[in-house]
Amino acid sequence: MQKVAIVTGASRGIGRTCAMKFAKEGIKVIANYNKSEENAKSLKEELNKQGIEIDIFKADVSKIEEVNKMIEFVLKKYGRIDILVNNARNITNKVIYRIN
């Protein structure tokens, strides 16, 4: 069974590297971005050229509503989340979403 990973702040730097590595290892990746849409799109295009599919999802991780929408998207599409890389800045310290 393929693992599913959310990587926050995945459009550049460490997050981008994590997203690429996971995707190349066959993990389904949801690459989160907030302001760097062009960087997120280039990550997706770069991997697509290698025959690797990923999802990109815009969400400000400091806003609970946006994080909940991202999690709901992932759960609806893949049914689970196996890996979470909290790489983005401005992570809130509140409980955001409870997955049973």
N, CA and C of each residue as an Amber inpcrd file, in Angstrom:
protein
   300
   0.8370000  -1.1750000   0.0000000   0.0000000   0.0000000   0.0000000
   0.8900000   1.2490000   0.0000000   0.6010000   2.1510000  -0.9150000
   1.3750000   3.3800000  -1.0380000   1.1150000   4.3180000   0.1340000
   2.1690000   4.8840000   0.6820000   2.0360000   5.8570000   1.7740000
   1.6250000   7.2100000   1.2100000   1.0320000   8.0330000   2.0770000
   0.5650000   9.3680000   1.7030000   1.2190000  10.3770000   2.6400000
   1.8130000  11.4180000   2.0620000   2.5190000  12.4210000   2.8590000
   2.0520000  13.8260000   2.5260000   1.8790000  14.6300000   3.5670000
   1.6990000  16.0690000   3.4100000   3.0100000  16.7150000   3.8140000
   3.5120000  17.5780000   2.9520000   4.7160000  18.3530000   3.2700000
   4.3250000  19.8220000   3.2250000   4.3510000  20.4920000   4.3820000
   4.0330000  21.9130000   4.3980000   5.2760000  22.7040000   4.0010000
   5.0560000  23.8570000   3.3960000   6.1790000  24.6660000   2.9340000
   7.0000000  23.9470000   1.8840000   6.3290000  23.2250000   0.9960000
   7.0150000  22.3410000   0.0470000   7.4510000  23.0200000  -1.2440000
   7.1790000  24.3030000  -1.3930000   7.5060000  24.9400000  -2.6720000
   8.9790000  25.3160000  -2.8020000   9.7020000  25.3160000  -1.6790000
  11.1300000  25.6680000  -1.7670000  11.8960000  25.1220000  -0.5700000
  13.2140000  25.1670000  -0.6650000  14.0830000  24.7820000   0.4400000
  13.9430000  23.3380000   0.8790000  13.9940000  23.1410000   2.1950000
  13.9350000  21.7990000   2.7690000  12.6290000  21.1020000   2.4180000
  11.5280000  21.8310000   2.4550000  10.2310000  21.2330000   2.1230000
  10.1950000  20.6980000   0.7070000  10.7420000  21.4620000  -0.2190000
  10.7830000  21.0240000  -1.6290000  11.6170000  19.7540000  -1.7610000
  12.7600000  19.7400000  -1.0920000  13.6310000  18.5680000  -1.1370000
  12.9430000  17.3410000  -0.5540000  12.2490000  17.5080000   0.5750000
  11.4980000  16.3880000   1.1780000  10.4220000  15.8880000   0.2190000
   9.6630000  16.8130000  -0.3550000   8.5870000  16.4300000  -1.2750000
   9.1450000  15.6600000  -2.4640000  10.2440000  16.1300000  -3.0270000
  10.8450000  15.4500000  -4.1800000  11.3300000  14.0530000  -3.8030000
  12.0060000  13.9520000  -2.6660000  12.5380000  12.6550000  -2.2450000
  11.4110000  11.6580000  -1.9970000  10.3890000  12.0760000  -1.2700000
   9.2480000  11.1930000  -1.0190000   8.6020000  10.7500000  -2.3320000
   8.3480000  11.7020000  -3.2210000   7.6930000  11.3810000  -4.4920000
   8.5280000  10.3930000  -5.3050000   9.8270000  10.5820000  -5.3290000
  10.7040000   9.6780000  -6.0810000  10.7590000   8.2920000  -5.4610000
  10.4240000   8.1990000  -4.1720000  10.3830000   6.8920000  -3.4920000
   9.0110000   6.2340000  -3.6160000   8.0790000   6.8560000  -4.3540000
   6.7830000   6.2580000  -4.5890000   5.7130000   6.6350000  -3.5820000
   5.9970000   7.6130000  -2.7410000   5.0260000   8.0810000  -1.7680000
   4.1350000   9.1150000  -2.4460000   2.8260000   9.0350000  -2.2010000
   1.9060000  10.0540000  -2.7150000   2.1360000  11.3250000  -1.9170000
   2.4750000  12.4190000  -2.5850000   2.8290000  13.6670000  -1.9090000
   1.7960000  14.7480000  -2.1730000   1.4050000  15.4170000  -1.0980000
   0.6140000  16.6320000  -1.1890000   1.5640000  17.7400000  -0.7510000
   1.9810000  18.5510000  -1.7050000   2.9370000  19.6230000  -1.4600000
   2.1670000  20.8990000  -1.1460000   2.2380000  21.3180000   0.1020000
   1.5440000  22.5240000   0.5440000   2.3970000  23.7500000   0.2620000
   1.7200000  24.8180000  -0.1420000   2.3690000  26.1170000  -0.3140000
   1.3790000  27.1850000   0.1050000   1.8790000  28.3930000   0.3100000
   0.9740000  29.5010000   0.6140000   1.1690000  30.6120000  -0.4020000
   2.3360000  31.2430000  -0.3900000   2.5660000  32.3930000  -1.2740000
   3.3790000  32.0530000  -2.5180000   4.0390000  30.9280000  -2.5290000
   4.9700000  30.5890000  -3.6080000   4.3320000  29.6640000  -4.6450000
   3.2460000  30.1240000  -5.2450000   2.5150000  29.2950000  -6.2040000
   3.3840000  28.8980000  -7.4010000   4.1460000  29.8290000  -7.9350000
   4.9860000  29.5090000  -9.0960000   6.0110000  28.4370000  -8.7540000
   6.5930000  28.5140000  -7.5570000   7.5510000  27.4910000  -7.1230000
   6.8690000  26.1360000  -6.9650000   5.6530000  26.1390000  -6.4210000
   4.9060000  24.8800000  -6.2590000   4.5880000  24.2720000  -7.6240000
   4.1580000  25.1120000  -8.5550000   3.8590000  24.6200000  -9.9030000
   5.1110000  24.0770000 -10.5820000   6.2510000  24.7230000 -10.3700000
   7.4860000  24.2340000 -10.9930000   7.9170000  22.9030000 -10.3830000
   7.6660000  22.7050000  -9.0820000   7.9480000  21.4180000  -8.4400000
   7.1000000  20.3300000  -9.0950000   5.8230000  20.6020000  -9.2290000
   4.9080000  19.6260000  -9.8600000   5.3430000  19.3260000 -11.2920000
   5.6670000  20.3620000 -12.0640000   6.0940000  20.1730000 -13.4560000
   7.3940000  19.3810000 -13.5410000   8.3350000  19.6950000 -12.6610000
   9.6210000  18.9860000 -12.6600000   9.4150000  17.4930000 -12.4100000
   8.5660000  17.1620000 -11.4590000   8.2930000  15.7540000 -11.1670000
   7.4650000  15.1100000 -12.2730000   6.5080000  15.8420000 -12.8330000
   5.6900000  15.3180000 -13.9390000   6.5670000  14.9180000 -15.1180000
   7.6090000  15.6990000 -15.3930000   8.5260000  15.3790000 -16.4960000
   9.2340000  14.0480000 -16.2600000   9.3220000  13.6450000 -14.9830000
   9.9520000  12.3680000 -14.6320000   8.9120000  11.2550000 -14.4840000
   7.6620000  11.5670000 -14.8360000   6.5910000  10.5830000 -14.7440000
   6.0470000  10.3970000 -13.3380000   6.2640000  11.3770000 -12.4770000
   5.8220000  11.3010000 -11.0830000   4.7280000  12.3300000 -10.8470000
   3.6110000  11.8750000 -10.2990000   2.4840000  12.7640000 -10.0040000
   2.4930000  13.1740000  -8.5420000   2.2520000  14.4530000  -8.2780000
   2.0250000  14.9390000  -6.9200000   0.8600000  15.9220000  -6.9590000
   0.3020000  16.1770000  -5.7920000  -0.7170000  17.2110000  -5.6570000
  -0.0590000  18.4290000  -5.0210000  -0.4750000  19.6140000  -5.4540000
  -0.0840000  20.8230000  -4.7460000  -1.3530000  21.4230000  -4.1640000
  -1.2180000  22.0040000  -2.9690000  -2.4030000  22.5190000  -2.2860000
  -2.0430000  23.8170000  -1.5730000  -2.7570000  24.8820000  -1.9100000
  -2.5380000  26.1810000  -1.2830000  -3.2990000  26.2440000   0.0300000
  -2.5610000  26.4930000   1.1110000  -3.1740000  26.6710000   2.4280000
  -2.1930000  27.4230000   3.3120000  -2.6930000  28.4330000   4.0030000
  -1.9170000  29.1560000   5.0040000  -2.0120000  28.3440000   6.2860000
  -0.9020000  27.7350000   6.7100000  -0.9410000  26.8220000   7.8500000
  -1.1550000  27.5350000   9.1820000  -1.1770000  28.8540000   9.1750000
  -1.4950000  29.5740000  10.4080000  -3.0060000  29.7740000  10.5520000
  -3.7670000  29.3290000   9.5470000  -5.2300000  29.4680000   9.5610000
  -5.8690000  28.0870000   9.6220000  -6.4910000  27.8110000  10.7430000
  -7.0630000  26.4920000  11.0020000  -8.0100000  26.0540000   9.8910000
  -8.8550000  26.9850000   9.4120000  -9.8290000  26.6220000   8.3770000
  -9.1360000  26.1070000   7.1190000  -8.0430000  26.7480000   6.7360000
  -7.3380000  26.3410000   5.5180000  -6.6490000  24.9960000   5.7030000
  -6.0980000  24.7570000   6.8750000  -5.4660000  23.4690000   7.1560000
  -6.5170000  22.3670000   7.1360000  -7.6570000  22.6300000   7.7360000
  -8.7370000  21.6360000   7.7330000  -9.1710000  21.2970000   6.3100000
  -9.2530000  22.2970000   5.4360000  -9.6210000  22.0370000   4.0370000
  -8.5880000  21.1450000   3.3500000  -7.3100000  21.3970000   3.6390000
  -6.2540000  20.5830000   3.0430000  -6.3550000  19.1380000   3.5400000
  -6.5440000  18.9680000   4.8270000  -6.6530000  17.6260000   5.3890000
  -7.8850000  16.9100000   4.8320000  -8.9890000  17.6070000   4.7350000
 -10.1960000  17.0060000   4.1720000  -9.9820000  16.5810000   2.7200000
  -9.2580000  17.4130000   1.9470000  -8.9320000  17.0610000   0.5620000
  -8.1430000  15.7590000   0.5120000  -7.1130000  15.6690000   1.3570000
  -6.2560000  14.4800000   1.3550000  -7.0430000  13.2440000   1.7870000
  -7.8220000  13.3750000   2.8420000  -8.5890000  12.2230000   3.3260000
  -9.6320000  11.7720000   2.3060000 -10.2480000  12.7210000   1.6250000
 -11.2400000  12.3590000   0.6030000 -10.5740000  11.6550000  -0.5770000
  -9.4180000  12.1590000  -0.9950000  -8.7420000  11.5970000  -2.1700000
  -8.0110000  10.2930000  -1.8660000  -7.3240000  10.2300000  -0.7000000
  -6.4640000   9.0800000  -0.4020000  -6.9290000   8.2320000   0.7810000
  -7.8190000   8.7640000   1.6060000  -8.3550000   7.9940000   2.7220000
  -7.5080000   7.9590000   3.9760000  -6.3290000   8.5320000   3.9130000
  -5.4540000   8.5090000   5.0870000  -4.2660000   9.4640000   4.8910000
  -3.5720000   9.7100000   5.9930000  -2.3180000  10.4610000   5.9770000
  -1.3270000   9.6410000   6.7860000  -0.2250000   9.2530000   6.1610000
   0.7800000   8.4400000   6.8480000   1.9450000   9.2680000   7.3710000
   2.2680000  10.3430000   6.6580000   3.4420000  11.1500000   6.9950000
   3.0520000  12.6160000   6.9620000   3.5000000  13.3610000   7.9510000
   3.3320000  14.8100000   7.9640000   4.6740000  15.4490000   8.2450000
   5.1290000  16.2920000   7.3140000   6.3490000  17.0640000   7.5220000
   5.9060000  18.5070000   7.7420000   5.9770000  18.9580000   8.9920000
   5.5930000  20.3200000   9.3620000   6.7890000  21.2380000   9.1410000
   6.9950000  21.6140000   7.9180000   8.1520000  22.4050000   7.5370000
   7.8460000  23.9000000   7.4220000   6.5870000  24.2460000   7.1940000
   6.2360000  25.6490000   6.9530000   6.4030000  26.4820000   8.2140000
   6.7000000  27.7400000   8.0000000   6.7570000  28.6870000   9.1080000
   5.3350000  29.0260000   9.5130000   5.1830000  29.6120000  10.6790000
   3.8810000  30.0530000  11.1810000   2.9330000  28.9130000  11.5160000
   3.4600000  27.7800000  11.9210000   2.6040000  26.6820000  12.3590000
   1.9330000  27.1060000  13.6610000   0.6460000  26.9330000  13.7240000
  -0.0870000  27.2810000  14.9410000   0.1510000  26.2270000  16.0080000
   0.0240000  26.6110000  17.2640000   0.2310000  25.6530000  18.3470000
  -1.0840000  25.0780000  18.8500000  -2.1640000  25.2760000  18.1300000
  -3.4710000  24.7660000  18.5120000  -3.6890000  23.3930000  17.8860000
  -4.5660000  22.6100000  18.4810000  -4.9690000  21.3600000  17.8480000
  -5.7890000  21.7310000  16.6310000  -5.3570000  21.2620000  15.4880000
  -5.9750000  21.6790000  14.2380000  -7.0440000  20.7020000  13.7960000
  -6.7220000  19.4600000  13.7620000  -7.6260000  18.4640000  13.1850000
  -7.3340000  17.1540000  13.8710000  -8.3430000  16.4650000  14.2290000
  -8.1570000  15.1590000  14.8660000  -8.5490000  14.0890000  13.8690000
  -7.6280000  13.2110000  13.5980000  -7.8770000  12.0980000  12.6760000
  -8.0750000  10.8470000  13.5110000  -9.2150000  10.2110000  13.3660000
  -9.5040000   8.9880000  14.1490000  -8.7730000   7.7940000  13.6150000
